[in-house]
Amino acid sequence: MTFDLMRLVAALLVVVSHTFPLAGQTPLRILGVEDLGALGVAVFFVISGYLVSASYERDPKSYLLKRILRIEPGLIASLLVTVGLLAFVTTAPAAEYWPAAAMYVVRNALLYPATYALPGVFQDVPMAGVVNGVLWTLRLEFTFYVVLLLIRARLSLVLALTAICAVVTVTMTFTHPDWAQEKLTRVLFLGARCGMLFFAGAAIQLSRRNVPLWLGGASVVAFPLLGPLALPTAVLGLARPGKLPADLSYGVYIYAFPLQQMLAAQGQLNVLTAVLAVLPFAAASWFLVEKPSLKLKPGPRPAW
């Protein structure tokens, strides 16, 4: 399975996972270990760490610009489309909605002062008041980009960060089973978990070690027991060269949540309607925004 296809599958797993709670139903889970959305996000971070560390090695000087060009154009476009569409459904007056919408775009485009609400929007759905609940992952993703730059992708430091994040993740899994209930423990756990996956992917790339297919398969089998600890070798062991004609994964990821909320507000949300709704937006994002932006990237390109 190619990285493009893996990312698309991961994005669709997030869509499927979110469909159930957004429709007011019980989330799906895999053998009681974790939900499909957590699995999809985890796959994203492993692949990201692996590919981004290779990008740094190819051209450290243009590394950060490349990362910005990959995240920001598609994100900004999605934010503008979102506030434009939701202007037709908000119950707030225009004088209240549009200033808040402008701040919504600016804050989320800056990643760190992220905000999730717009006035008069999604007030009567099961997950009330949340416009796009996946934006927090982009903040973490970019943070890891910066950390990798600051440590100059040194393997010893990447391995140290992987180990620290793994220890925190495992410790909190057993000592803080209710980590999601408090903001501090939620931030710490999610940061450590995603960091472990990102830096593990980077470590495998920087160490020039190929994960054999048998280890990838064994890691999949071990996943119900080991959880995210098995994912770096599972993902990279099953990955194969090649690219899809269109990389729709990012578009699916950033557009799905608000579209699902709109469907939930109409009582029409299910897995089929969610996927059918997001695919045209993802295709437009790739062909009209992301692909043209990627052509602006300086420096050498990867072989695959």
N, C-alpha and C positions, 0 to 999 in steps of 0.2 A: 504494500500500500504506500503510495507516495505521500510526501508531507502535505501537499495541497489537499489530497483526498482525506487524509487524517484530520486536518484542520476543519474541513467541511463537515465531516462526521461529528467532530467535537462540537462545532457550533450547533448542529442539529440536535445533538444530545441536550445542549442547554435549552434549546427551544422546547423540546419535548418535556424536559424537567419542569420548566417554568409554567407550562400549560396547565398543569394540574393545580398548583396552589393559586395561580391567577384566576382559575375558574372556580375556586373554592373547594377543591378536592384534595385528597390525601396525596402527598408526593410519592412518586415511584422510587424504589430503592433496589440496589443490587445486592442480593444475598445478605441484606442487613448491614452492609459495610458503608456505603455512601450512596447519595442520590446521583442521578444521571448528570445533572448540572455540575456538581462538584467534579465528577469524572471528566466531563468535557473541558472545564476550566483547567484541570490538572494537565490534560494532554496538551493544551495550548502552551502552558508554561514550560513543559519539557521541551517541546519543539522550538519554542522561542529562544530558550537558553542555548540550545544546540546551534541554531542558525545565526543568532545574533553574535555569539562569540566568534564564529567563523567570519562574520562581517567585520568585526573589530580587527581581527588578525590581517584581513586583506587590506584594509585601509583605515588605520586608526584616526587619521586627520578628518575624514569625512563621516566617521561613524555616527556621531550624534545627529548630524544633518540628515543622514539616511533614515535614522530612526524617527525623526520628526516628520519627514516626508511620508513615512509609512503609516503613522498614526493620525496625524492632524488633519490632512485634507479630507479624508473620508469621515472623520469624526465631526469636523466643523459642518460639512455638508449635511450629515445626519441630524445634527442639532438644529440647523436652519429648517430642514424639511419637517422635523418634529414640531417645532413651535408654529410653523405655518399650517400644518394639518390640524393641530389641536386648537388653533384659533377658531375653527368652525364648531368645536364641541364645548369649549369652555363656557361656564355659567357666569364667569366674572366679566365686568364691563371692560371695554377695550382700554380705557384709561388705566385700569389696574393690570390687565393682562400683558400688554406689550412692554412696559418697562420691566416687569418681572421676566418676561420672555427674553428680553435682551440680556439681562443679567444671567439667565439660565444658560444662554449660549456662551457668554464670555467666561463664566466661572467653570463650566464643564470643559471648554476648550483649553483652559489653563490647567486642567486635570486635578490640581490639588485642592482648590476651594470648591470641589464638586457639590452640586445641589441636585435634588431628585424631585422637587415639587414645582408645579405651576399653579397659579390661582384658578380655582373653579374647574380643575381637571381631575378626572378619575376619583371623584368623591364617593361614588356609590358602587364601587367594585370591591371584591374580597380583599385585595391588597391596595387599600385606599391611599391616594395621594402620591403614589410612586410613579413617575413618568418612565424612567429607564433605570432599572435596578442593577444593570451590569457595569455601570461606569466606574465603579470602585476598582475593578480589575485593571483598567487602563492606567489608573494612578499607580498601582503596584508595579505593573509592567514597566512603565517609564522609570520608576524608581530603581528597578533592577538594572535597566540600561545604564543609568547614571552611576550606580555602584560599580558595575563592570568597567566603566570608563575610568573611574577614580582609582581602581586597583589595577588598571592596565591589563585586565584579563590574565593576571598571573595565576598559574595553575595552583600553586600552593595556597594562595589566598582564596581562590574559588573553592577548593576542597575544604578549607577551614570554614567558610561560610555555609557550605552544604552540611557539614557535620553539626555546626551550631544550630542551624535551622531544623535539622532532623531531631536533635536532642530536645529542642523546645517543643516540636510537634508531638513527638512520642510522649514526652512528659505531660504535656497539657491534655493529650487525649485521655490519659488515665486519671489525672488529678483534677481536671476541670471539664467534666463531661457536659456541663452547662455553659461552655465558653461563649456561646452566642448570646447569652442573656445580658452581658455587660459590655459596654463599648470597648473598654480597655482590653479585656481578655479576648474579645472578638477580633480586634485589630492585631493583637499579638499572635493569636493562633493562625489567622489567615495569612498574615505576613510571613510567618515562619514556614507554614505549609507550602505556600506558593514559592517562597524563596528557596526552599529545599529542592523543589522540582526544577525551577529555573536554573539554579547553580549546579545541580546534578547533570542536567543536559549540557550545560557549558563545560563542566569538568570532563565529560566523556568526549566532547569535541576537542578540547584543548589537549587532552592526553593522547590524542590520535588513536584511540582504541575503537575498533569496530565491535559492536555488540552482535554476536552470532545469532542466527535465526533460532537455534535451539534454546538459547537463553531468553530470547524474547517470548517464545512460546511457554517456557517454564515460568516466566514472570507473570504471564497472563493467568496461568493455573494457580500461582501463588497469591494473586491479587486479593481474593476473598479473605485470606489470612493476614497478609502484610499491608493491605490497603495501599496508600500512596507511595509507600517505600518501594513497591514493586514496579511502579509506573515508568521511571526513567529507562530501565532496561527493557520493559515491555514495549514501550513506544519506539525506542530507537532500534530495538532488535527486529521489529516487524517493518520498519521503514525501508522503502526501496526507491531508487532513482526515478525521476520522471516528474512531469508537471501536467496539470489540467489546462485546457484551453482558457479557462477563466477561473480565477481564485475568488470564489464567492464567500469564503468563510468569514472574513471581517465584516462584510456587509450584512450577512445573516446575523452575526453576533450583535452589531450595534443598532440594527433596526427592529429586531424581533420583539423586544420587550414592549415598547410603546404600541406597536401594532397589535400585540396580544392583549394589551390593556383596552385598546379600542374595541376589539372583538368581544372581550369580556363585558364591556359596558353595554353591548348590544345583545348579550346572551348567546353569542355565536362562537365562542372559543372552544376549539378542540384541536387535536394535533394536526389534522388535515387542513383546517382553515388557517392555522398559524403558519404552517409551511408554505401553503399556496399564497398567503398574503406577503410573506417576507421575500420570497425568491425574486419577484420583479424588482423590488427595491435593492436587493443585493446585486443583481445584474447591472442595474443602472449605476450603483455605487462603483462597481469594478470598471465598467467600460467608460463612464463619464468622468470619474473623479480619481479613483485609485490608480488605474493603469497609466493615465496621462501623468500623474504625479510621480510615479515610479521612474518614468523616463527622465525626470529631472535629477535623479540621483547621480552624483559624481563618482569617479573611481571605477575600479574593476568590478565585474559582476560575477556571481557564482557560476560554476559549471552546471549545477543542477540544484 
